[in-house]
Amino acid sequence: MKKKTLFVTGGGSGLGAELVRAAHRRGHHVLCTGRRAIADLPSDFPDLPYLSCDLASAGGAQVTADWVQSHLSGRRVDCALLNAAAGYFRPLSAETPEAISEVLTLNLDANIVLAHRLSGNLEGGTLALIGSVAHKGAAGMPVYSASKAALDGFGRALAQEWRGRVAVRVLHPGPIATGMSARAGRKVDLADRLFLSPRLMARIILDAALAPRGRDRQIIGYLRALRGQILPLGRQAA
Ligand SMILES: NC(=O)c1ccc[n+]([C@@H]2O[C@H](COP(=O)([O-])OP(=O)(O)OC[C@H]3O[C@@H](n4cnc5c(N)ncnc54)[C@H](OP(=O)(O)O)[C@@H]3O)[C@@H](O)[C@H]2O)c1
């Protein structure tokens, strides 16, 4: 496969870090942003351009887009994987205006700003928006679900608007064992044993994002993951 230039948000940990590692192993050129400082990246993190920036802060997405464009110097980004997100597992009555704003800014607004700012650099490439099966409305996470439902709508609209110029794919993973759910405040239970491996999920998402053709919206749950584990003969997992 031809080496490509990829941009990943939330790439310093969780699914994003696995996306970065998988893309780097395949020899792609990866630009990566995350909230944590460079010093806090995992010790085995690949040596590649990394920007520490809070995407929920005012102007964070603009700063990030400027940084990406400064690295591209007019070249194309073949695939932008907008993956950074957060959410809280609690009823709406327990939310605060600050937390609601943070989740909507990070999960939705920042992605719209990045798509808007990078549209010229994405010509001929792919914008992959990492959604969630929660976009259908997950009990206990009303604000997070709303942000992912809105991201789904944004992606559907943009896929039509940009068809023939930029492929837009909204990829909705099922539960992943990154610890996000527990950090969001959900009590760990037996269901957590069924959460999918971040490494496997990253491989499937990367394949879905880089495939020359694919549906605009894709659910990546257990069945898809199972199919992903049964590799075609002779193909190596990356
Ligand atoms: N885990 C699941 O069960 C699950 C299921 C469906 C969909 N998803 C989606 O998959 C994607 C990755 O989730 P994950 O499981 O990897 O979650 P995660 O482990 O919590 O990672 C979230 C990533 O987003 C970054 N991030 C958080 N707040 C940020 C901010 N204010 N500014 C910039 N970056 C920020 C984090 O950076 P730092 O670590 O540097 O703070 C981290 O790299 C998300 O879009 C999530 O909604 C996850």
PDBQT file of the ligand as one rigid body, heavy atoms in Angstrom, charges set to zero:
ROOT
HETATM    1  N1  LIG A 301     -14.083   3.193  24.876  1.00  0.00    +0.000 N 
HETATM    2  C1  LIG A 301     -15.264   2.890  24.391  1.00  0.00    +0.000 C 
HETATM    3  O1  LIG A 301     -15.956   1.992  24.907  1.00  0.00    +0.000 OA
HETATM    4  C2  LIG A 301     -15.787   3.590  23.164  1.00  0.00    +0.000 A 
HETATM    5  C3  LIG A 301     -16.948   3.077  22.554  1.00  0.00    +0.000 A 
HETATM    6  C4  LIG A 301     -17.427   3.716  21.418  1.00  0.00    +0.000 A 
HETATM    7  C5  LIG A 301     -16.788   4.819  20.905  1.00  0.00    +0.000 A 
HETATM    8  N2  LIG A 301     -15.681   5.289  21.530  1.00  0.00    +0.000 N 
HETATM    9  C6  LIG A 301     -15.038   6.472  20.946  1.00  0.00    +0.000 C 
HETATM   10  O2  LIG A 301     -13.721   6.115  20.565  1.00  0.00    +0.000 OA
HETATM   11  C7  LIG A 301     -12.884   7.281  20.672  1.00  0.00    +0.000 C 
HETATM   12  C8  LIG A 301     -11.683   6.964  21.539  1.00  0.00    +0.000 C 
HETATM   13  O3  LIG A 301     -12.157   6.605  22.821  1.00  0.00    +0.000 OA
HETATM   14  P1  LIG A 301     -11.202   5.903  23.891  1.00  0.00    +0.000 P 
HETATM   15  O4  LIG A 301     -11.907   4.705  24.373  1.00  0.00    +0.000 OA
HETATM   16  O5  LIG A 301      -9.836   5.791  23.372  1.00  0.00    +0.000 OA
HETATM   17  O6  LIG A 301     -11.254   6.994  25.058  1.00  0.00    +0.000 OA
HETATM   18  P2  LIG A 301     -10.091   7.471  26.021  1.00  0.00    +0.000 P 
HETATM   19  O7  LIG A 301      -9.215   6.329  26.368  1.00  0.00    +0.000 OA
HETATM   20  O8  LIG A 301     -10.752   8.212  27.132  1.00  0.00    +0.000 OA
HETATM   21  O9  LIG A 301      -9.271   8.471  25.103  1.00  0.00    +0.000 OA
HETATM   22  C9  LIG A 301      -9.805   9.712  24.735  1.00  0.00    +0.000 C 
HETATM   23  C10 LIG A 301      -8.750  10.492  24.014  1.00  0.00    +0.000 C 
HETATM   24  O10 LIG A 301      -9.245  11.808  23.814  1.00  0.00    +0.000 OA
HETATM   25  C11 LIG A 301      -8.270  12.734  24.319  1.00  0.00    +0.000 C 
HETATM   26  N3  LIG A 301      -8.927  13.876  24.934  1.00  0.00    +0.000 N 
HETATM   27  C12 LIG A 301      -9.802  13.883  25.960  1.00  0.00    +0.000 A 
HETATM   28  N4  LIG A 301     -10.151  15.138  26.267  1.00  0.00    +0.000 NA
HETATM   29  C13 LIG A 301      -9.460  15.947  25.425  1.00  0.00    +0.000 A 
HETATM   30  C14 LIG A 301      -9.380  17.351  25.250  1.00  0.00    +0.000 A 
HETATM   31  N5  LIG A 301     -10.081  18.186  26.031  1.00  0.00    +0.000 N 
HETATM   32  N6  LIG A 301      -8.561  17.830  24.282  1.00  0.00    +0.000 NA
HETATM   33  C15 LIG A 301      -7.836  16.995  23.485  1.00  0.00    +0.000 A 
HETATM   34  N7  LIG A 301      -7.876  15.657  23.611  1.00  0.00    +0.000 NA
HETATM   35  C16 LIG A 301      -8.670  15.149  24.572  1.00  0.00    +0.000 A 
HETATM   36  C17 LIG A 301      -7.503  11.984  25.379  1.00  0.00    +0.000 C 
HETATM   37  O11 LIG A 301      -6.228  12.581  25.516  1.00  0.00    +0.000 OA
HETATM   38  P3  LIG A 301      -5.350  12.440  26.852  1.00  0.00    +0.000 P 
HETATM   39  O12 LIG A 301      -5.309  10.990  27.200  1.00  0.00    +0.000 OA
HETATM   40  O13 LIG A 301      -4.032  12.986  26.422  1.00  0.00    +0.000 OA
HETATM   41  O14 LIG A 301      -6.044  13.259  27.895  1.00  0.00    +0.000 OA
HETATM   42  C18 LIG A 301      -7.461  10.585  24.812  1.00  0.00    +0.000 C 
HETATM   43  O15 LIG A 301      -6.350  10.403  23.963  1.00  0.00    +0.000 OA
HETATM   44  C19 LIG A 301     -13.768   8.396  21.210  1.00  0.00    +0.000 C 
HETATM   45  O16 LIG A 301     -14.277   9.153  20.140  1.00  0.00    +0.000 OA
HETATM   46  C20 LIG A 301     -14.901   7.636  21.890  1.00  0.00    +0.000 C 
HETATM   47  O17 LIG A 301     -16.074   8.411  21.964  1.00  0.00    +0.000 OA
HETATM   48  C21 LIG A 301     -15.152   4.705  22.635  1.00  0.00    +0.000 A 
ENDROOT
TORSDOF 0
